Amino acid sequence: MSRLFLVGMVISFLLAGGCNKDEENGQVIKHHLRVKSGALLEFKIGNTPTEGFRQIIKHPDHYLISELIFSSTYRYQSEEGFRGREQVVIESKESAGGQEFSILNTFKLVIDVD
């Protein structure tokens, strides 16, 4: 009986640790996009968070435009003549009220510019 109790406690401890890590880091959502050099790319991330916000954590390296429109659409335009791969990281944060925000989702966009 005590062995079963110990195994149950270990499993509960491991599951609780995993849940805390997920709550802290949120879910990672990856998207692979393609655009012509110099063309404007608009990518709908989703609806605007009602109790939170989205922010660009990492801008691409070669951009003229890299912005969020109403926290729901990401816009990108490369520098003139750039061809290659860009990476963008956007975090979506929410709050149950008050000043504390937790990461809900992290969007990792890989943009191939032709």
BAFI-3210 file (N, C-alpha, C; in Angstrom, 3 decimals, decimal comma, padded with zeros to 6 digits):
// residues 114
n [1|2|3|4|5|6|7|8|9|10|11|12|13|14|15|16|17|18|19|20|21|22|23|24|25|26|27|28|29|30|31|32|33|34|35|36|37|38|39|40|41|42|43|44|45|46|47|48|49|50|51|52|53|54|55|56|57|58|59|60|61|62|63|64|65|66|67|68|69|70|71|72|73|74|75|76|77|78|79|80|81|82|83|84|85|86|87|88|89|90|91|92|93|94|95|96|97|98|99|100|101|102|103|104|105|106|107|108|109|110|111|112|113|114]
n.u [000,828|001,921|003,862|002,387|001,167|003,447|004,306|002,080|002,324|004,767|004,079|002,052|003,571|005,313|003,454|002,332|004,555|004,957|002,607|002,892|005,085|003,998|002,002|003,597|005,166|003,402|001,755|003,494|003,213|003,792|004,351|004,843|005,668|005,477|006,694|006,980|009,928|009,904|007,132|004,006|003,157|000,423|-000,651|-003,071|-003,317|-005,172|-008,123|-008,230|-006,858|-009,054|-008,574|-005,824|-002,778|-000,776|002,633|005,539|008,334|010,706|011,875|012,100|015,262|015,666|013,775|011,270|008,728|007,352|004,999|002,233|-001,222|-003,854|-003,345|-004,089|-003,377|-000,421|001,932|004,285|007,044|009,748|013,143|014,213|015,076|015,941|016,447|015,771|015,600|013,499|012,813|010,296|009,053|006,254|004,504|001,624|-000,178|-002,069|-004,399|-005,983|-007,049|-006,040|-002,531|-000,826|000,475|000,347|002,015|000,197|000,255|002,965|003,928|005,733|007,022|008,180|009,514|009,870|011,505|011,268]
n.v [-001,197|001,313|001,558|001,899|004,323|005,979|005,824|007,033|009,614|010,451|010,469|012,425|014,646|014,916|015,451|017,845|019,537|019,614|020,918|023,477|024,417|024,535|026,485|028,659|029,015|028,776|027,852|026,893|027,999|027,322|028,760|028,561|030,693|032,260|034,749|037,160|039,042|042,318|042,450|042,945|041,222|039,926|038,446|036,747|036,376|035,783|036,445|039,557|039,568|039,648|040,188|041,038|041,171|041,248|041,067|041,879|040,013|039,300|040,854|040,499|040,322|041,803|044,061|046,347|046,864|045,684|044,789|044,745|044,736|045,890|043,812|041,461|040,904|040,301|042,244|042,312|043,437|043,014|044,321|046,168|044,069|041,988|038,521|035,459|033,841|034,713|035,259|035,564|036,360|036,292|037,127|036,226|037,526|037,222|038,235|037,485|039,494|042,439|043,317|041,306|039,377|036,464|034,252|033,252|032,168|031,535|032,692|031,528|032,632|031,690|033,072|032,749|034,499|035,186]
n.w [000,000|000,815|-001,115|-003,465|-002,828|-002,756|-005,453|-006,662|-005,569|-006,727|-009,455|-009,397|-008,601|-010,810|-012,852|-011,912|-012,015|-014,801|-015,623|-014,488|-015,919|-018,500|-018,111|-017,590|-019,924|-022,045|-025,151|-028,090|-031,345|-034,624|-037,826|-041,294|-043,818|-047,091|-049,317|-051,952|-052,697|-051,479|-051,596|-049,837|-046,958|-045,246|-042,350|-040,660|-037,319|-035,379|-033,397|-031,610|-028,354|-025,540|-022,836|-022,666|-024,618|-027,651|-028,621|-030,556|-030,165|-031,364|-034,132|-037,750|-039,561|-041,916|-042,768|-044,019|-043,174|-040,217|-038,230|-035,878|-036,391|-034,647|-032,843|-034,072|-036,690|-038,475|-040,199|-042,841|-044,734|-046,858|-047,023|-049,901|-052,543|-050,893|-050,340|-048,876|-045,638|-042,988|-039,488|-037,055|-033,849|-031,861|-028,968|-027,152|-024,588|-021,568|-019,004|-015,971|-014,674|-012,963|-012,663|-013,475|-016,066|-018,083|-020,356|-023,055|-025,708|-027,973|-030,998|-033,683|-036,542|-039,658|-042,439|-045,799|-048,216|-051,524]
ca.u [000,000|002,766|004,545|001,410|001,035|004,669|004,241|001,068|002,878|005,776|003,353|001,398|004,619|005,766|002,377|002,222|005,698|004,688|001,552|003,449|005,934|003,112|001,361|004,605|005,661|002,327|001,832|004,249|002,514|004,714|003,790|005,836|005,041|006,299|006,306|007,929|010,735|009,292|005,663|003,458|002,548|-000,463|-000,951|-004,043|-002,922|-006,385|-008,839|-007,522|-007,152|-009,940|-007,929|-004,388|-002,202|000,296|003,767|006,614|009,502|011,855|011,586|013,003|016,499|015,697|012,387|010,800|007,543|007,158|004,091|000,956|-002,394|-004,878|-002,937|-004,696|-002,766|000,986|002,301|005,730|007,564|011,211|013,945|014,333|016,047|016,313|015,951|016,287|014,662|013,324|012,102|009,575|008,464|005,188|003,906|000,265|-000,267|-003,407|-004,499|-007,286|-007,368|-004,879|-001,358|-000,009|000,175|001,043|002,106|-000,822|000,814|004,095|003,856|007,026|006,789|009,331|009,096|010,796|011,365|011,802]
ca.v [000,000|002,496|001,641|002,472|005,722|006,654|005,934|008,050|010,926|010,783|010,814|013,718|015,653|015,115|016,106|019,232|020,252|019,823|021,919|024,791|024,829|024,901|027,754|029,711|029,215|028,767|026,955|027,417|027,766|027,659|028,950|028,752|031,569|032,582|036,011|037,695|040,143|043,638|042,384|043,063|040,004|040,106|037,139|036,850|035,538|035,390|037,582|040,347|039,096|040,568|040,546|040,893|041,821|040,559|041,941|041,269|039,802|039,315|041,303|039,933|041,090|042,609|044,478|047,728|046,862|044,553|045,382|044,122|045,595|045,550|042,546|040,298|040,682|040,671|042,736|042,257|043,722|042,914|045,373|046,067|043,116|040,906|037,170|034,587|033,393|035,602|034,677|036,522|035,751|037,127|036,548|036,605|037,484|037,485|038,455|037,205|040,719|042,964|043,703|040,149|038,768|035,220|033,976|032,319|031,518|032,130|032,419|031,590|032,718|031,577|033,680|032,591|035,626|034,802]
ca.w [000,000|000,868|-002,401|-004,393|-002,442|-003,181|-006,917|-006,942|-005,235|-007,744|-010,684|-009,165|-008,580|-012,189|-013,609|-011,451|-012,578|-016,223|-015,779|-014,189|-017,032|-019,602|-017,779|-017,649|-021,276|-023,020|-026,297|-029,225|-032,611|-035,708|-039,165|-042,347|-044,805|-048,259|-049,935|-052,935|-052,187|-051,627|-051,513|-048,486|-046,422|-044,103|-041,782|-039,561|-036,191|-034,665|-032,825|-030,603|-026,994|-024,820|-021,569|-022,853|-025,789|-028,368|-028,925|-031,319|-029,316|-032,267|-035,494|-038,748|-039,714|-043,148|-043,007|-044,107|-042,311|-039,315|-037,252|-035,561|-036,571|-033,646|-032,209|-034,717|-038,000|-038,588|-041,538|-043,102|-046,068|-046,791|-047,635|-051,359|-053,070|-049,972|-050,550|-047,822|-044,604|-041,832|-038,355|-036,219|-032,661|-031,300|-027,768|-026,799|-023,127|-021,035|-017,572|-015,371|-013,947|-012,265|-013,441|-013,808|-017,354|-018,364|-021,785|-023,513|-026,885|-028,657|-032,435|-034,366|-037,967|-040,550|-043,707|-046,920|-049,137|-052,849]
c.u [000,870|003,531|003,632|001,221|002,236|004,685|003,231|001,575|003,906|005,098|002,675|002,408|005,089|004,708|002,230|003,353|005,491|003,631|002,087|004,303|005,070|002,439|002,346|004,993|004,568|002,574|002,606|003,532|003,421|003,957|004,933|005,142|006,009|005,759|007,374|008,671|010,055|007,780|005,227|002,770|001,667|-000,880|-001,862|-003,665|-004,152|-007,068|-007,976|-007,871|-008,016|-009,321|-006,424|-003,920|-001,200|001,399|004,822|007,840|010,776|011,378|012,499|014,223|016,466|014,280|012,255|009,600|007,528|006,311|002,868|-000,147|-003,479|-004,607|-003,526|-004,051|-001,317|001,253|003,812|005,996|009,083|011,865|014,014|015,430|016,446|015,654|016,584|015,194|014,685|012,603|011,526|009,008|007,490|004,614|002,501|000,139|-001,691|-003,339|-005,901|-007,781|-006,135|-003,727|-000,495|-000,478|000,964|001,008|001,078|-000,278|002,049|004,005|005,251|006,751|008,118|008,855|010,194|010,490|012,063|012,106]
c.v [001,258|002,677|002,294|003,962|006,529|006,854|007,006|009,457|011,375|011,206|012,172|014,853|015,965|015,835|017,561|020,076|020,554|020,894|023,319|025,295|025,260|026,243|028,908|030,038|029,269|027,771|027,635|027,009|028,245|027,766|029,187|029,511|031,849|033,869|036,413|038,872|041,479|043,643|042,469|041,760|040,395|038,731|037,316|035,850|034,977|036,637|038,294|039,809|040,115|041,041|040,363|041,594|040,890|041,562|041,162|041,210|039,850|039,722|040,570|040,846|042,078|043,081|045,983|047,897|045,572|045,081|044,525|045,147|045,084|044,204|041,312|039,950|041,157|041,093|042,772|042,642|043,742|044,170|045,111|045,076|041,994|039,601|036,293|034,226|034,367|034,835|035,786|035,753|036,752|036,411|037,104|036,432|037,799|037,654|038,103|038,416|041,184|043,237|042,525|039,519|037,478|034,976|032,911|031,494|032,267|031,711|032,563|031,524|032,597|032,050|033,474|033,700|035,250|036,012]
c.w [000,000|-000,445|-003,447|-004,102|-002,924|-004,701|-007,310|-006,658|-006,273|-009,034|-010,530|-009,199|-010,001|-013,022|-013,195|-011,991|-014,048|-016,448|-015,515|-015,351|-018,215|-019,337|-017,928|-019,093|-022,334|-024,141|-027,423|-030,508|-033,732|-037,030|-040,136|-043,478|-045,945|-048,882|-050,948|-052,313|-052,494|-051,551|-050,049|-048,103|-045,251|-043,633|-040,578|-038,479|-035,490|-034,149|-031,785|-029,220|-026,249|-023,509|-021,695|-024,115|-026,455|-028,625|-029,695|-030,412|-030,154|-033,659|-036,470|-038,926|-040,878|-043,501|-043,212|-043,184|-041,507|-038,168|-037,026|-035,743|-035,621|-032,975|-032,879|-036,056|-037,969|-040,029|-041,666|-044,557|-045,944|-047,351|-049,141|-051,735|-052,131|-050,393|-049,480|-046,840|-043,429|-040,727|-037,487|-035,032|-032,054|-030,083|-027,572|-025,292|-022,698|-019,533|-017,115|-014,598|-013,200|-013,221|-013,873|-015,117|-017,495|-019,865|-022,143|-024,684|-027,352|-030,117|-033,021|-035,868|-038,701|-041,907|-044,737|-047,923|-050,434|-053,689]
res [m|s|r|l|f|l|v|g|m|v|i|s|f|l|l|a|g|g|c|n|k|d|e|e|n|g|q|v|i|k|h|h|l|r|v|k|s|g|a|l|l|e|f|k|i|g|n|t|p|t|e|g|f|r|q|i|i|k|h|p|d|h|y|l|i|s|e|l|i|f|s|s|t|y|r|y|q|s|e|e|g|f|r|g|r|e|q|v|v|i|e|s|k|e|s|a|g|g|q|e|f|s|i|l|n|t|f|k|l|v|i|d|v|d]
***
